[in-house]
């Protein structure tokens, strides 16, 4: 697994909020769909990775 890219404070807050929402949905039951929230977290991490690569050049 690749190391996590450096996140800004806003990105950390968004990921924390989305993680809390995933936990809340998980409490509702095992068969609750989390894919939409997971895609949002993945998109934030992808954007941070791209930003880190551009800054490294």
Backbone as CSV, one residue per row, in Angstrom:
resi,resn,N_x,N_y,N_z,CA_x,CA_y,CA_z,C_x,C_y,C_z
1,UNK,0.837,-1.169,0.000,0.000,0.000,0.000,0.887,1.239,0.000
2,UNK,0.549,2.206,-0.820,1.339,3.421,-0.955,1.155,4.316,0.268
3,UNK,2.197,5.074,0.602,2.056,5.988,1.750,1.051,7.088,1.434
4,UNK,0.401,7.576,2.472,-0.594,8.639,2.311,0.099,9.936,1.915
5,UNK,-0.500,10.698,1.013,0.077,11.994,0.639,-0.149,13.005,1.761
6,UNK,0.662,14.066,1.803,0.435,15.091,2.815,-0.889,15.813,2.543
7,UNK,-1.704,15.950,3.562,-3.009,16.578,3.423,-2.999,17.970,4.048
8,UNK,-3.780,18.869,3.467,-3.952,20.187,4.064,-4.922,20.052,5.236
9,UNK,-5.041,21.107,6.025,-5.949,21.080,7.176,-7.388,20.887,6.714
10,UNK,-7.766,21.533,5.620,-9.129,21.392,5.103,-9.398,19.961,4.642
11,UNK,-8.417,19.354,3.991,-8.580,17.975,3.527,-8.693,17.019,4.711
12,UNK,-7.901,17.244,5.741,-7.992,16.406,6.945,-9.369,16.513,7.574
13,UNK,-9.901,17.730,7.633,-11.228,17.930,8.215,-12.297,17.231,7.384
14,UNK,-12.200,17.318,6.055,-13.178,16.662,5.186,-13.131,15.154,5.349
15,UNK,-11.924,14.602,5.399,-11.780,13.151,5.563,-12.329,12.726,6.922
16,UNK,-12.067,13.509,7.959,-12.589,13.188,9.288,-14.113,13.215,9.299
17,UNK,-14.703,14.211,8.649,-16.161,14.310,8.588,-16.753,13.122,7.821
18,UNK,-16.146,12.790,6.691,-16.646,11.664,5.904,-16.494,10.345,6.662
19,UNK,-15.410,10.197,7.398,-15.199,8.986,8.200,-16.258,8.882,9.291
20,UNK,-16.575,10.015,9.914,-17.624,10.018,10.942,-18.974,9.644,10.335
21,UNK,-19.256,10.143,9.141,-20.509,9.800,8.474,-20.556,8.316,8.134
22,UNK,-19.392,7.743,7.737,-19.342,6.310,7.449,-19.614,5.507,8.718
23,UNK,-19.051,5.943,9.837,-19.276,5.245,11.109,-20.743,5.312,11.503
24,UNK,-21.347,6.469,11.316,-22.761,6.634,11.648,-23.626,5.714,10.793
25,UNK,-23.315,5.616,9.508,-24.074,4.726,8.630,-23.868,3.268,9.014
26,UNK,-22.655,2.932,9.435,-22.361,1.555,9.816,-23.194,1.151,11.029
27,UNK,-23.444,2.099,11.920,-24.278,1.799,13.081,-25.713,1.486,12.684
28,UNK,-26.137,1.978,11.528,-27.499,1.734,11.063,-27.689,0.281,10.624
29,UNK,-26.625,-0.386,10.262,-26.744,-1.783,9.866,-25.600,-2.208,8.973
30,UNK,-25.475,-3.513,8.789,-24.385,-4.077,7.999,-24.544,-3.848,6.506
31,UNK,-25.758,-3.730,6.044,-26.012,-3.698,4.609,-26.223,-2.284,4.079
32,UNK,-25.710,-1.293,4.773,-25.844,0.094,4.343,-24.716,0.404,3.358
33,UNK,-25.060,1.098,2.276,-24.095,1.407,1.225,-23.178,2.554,1.652
34,UNK,-21.863,2.340,1.591,-20.884,3.359,1.952,-20.068,3.829,0.757
35,UNK,-20.352,3.304,-0.414,-19.548,3.566,-1.595,-19.431,5.029,-1.956
36,UNK,-20.513,5.785,-1.797,-20.463,7.199,-2.165,-19.497,7.970,-1.279
37,UNK,-19.486,7.667,0.007,-18.572,8.355,0.918,-17.129,7.909,0.694
38,UNK,-16.938,6.633,0.406,-15.605,6.126,0.136,-15.027,6.743,-1.132
39,UNK,-15.864,6.953,-2.158,-15.396,7.605,-3.387,-14.966,9.043,-3.114
40,UNK,-15.689,9.734,-2.235,-15.317,11.108,-1.899,-13.954,11.151,-1.208
41,UNK,-13.715,10.216,-0.283,-12.416,10.152,0.405,-11.325,9.822,-0.608
42,UNK,-11.586,8.865,-1.490,-10.603,8.503,-2.516,-10.277,9.693,-3.416
43,UNK,-11.281,10.484,-3.766,-11.058,11.646,-4.614,-10.180,12.687,-3.903
44,UNK,-10.405,12.885,-2.610,-9.579,13.818,-1.843,-8.135,13.337,-1.814
45,UNK,-7.932,12.034,-1.577,-6.579,11.481,-1.530,-5.903,11.540,-2.899
46,UNK,-6.665,11.302,-3.962,-6.104,11.387,-5.317,-5.659,12.813,-5.635
47,UNK,-6.492,13.790,-5.271,-6.136,15.190,-5.505,-4.886,15.580,-4.721
48,UNK,-4.775,15.094,-3.484,-3.598,15.389,-2.668,-2.350,14.740,-3.263
49,UNK,-2.492,13.542,-3.803,-1.362,12.865,-4.439,-0.891,13.633,-5.666
50,UNK,-1.838,14.068,-6.491,-1.486,14.850,-7.682,-0.786,16.149,-7.298
51,UNK,-1.295,16.809,-6.255,-0.685,18.056,-5.799,0.747,17.810,-5.306
52,UNK,0.958,16.715,-4.582,2.291,16.399,-4.062,3.258,16.093,-5.208
53,UNK,2.764,15.403,-6.234,3.622,15.093,-7.386,3.992,16.366,-8.140
54,UNK,3.052,17.276,-8.298,3.326,18.530,-8.993,4.299,19.412,-8.216
55,UNK,4.204,19.375,-6.892,5.119,20.177,-6.067,6.520,19.582,-6.030
56,UNK,6.633,18.280,-6.274,7.935,17.612,-6.240,8.750,17.904,-7.492
57,UNK,8.093,18.340,-8.538,8.807,18.588,-9.811,9.519,19.878,-9.798
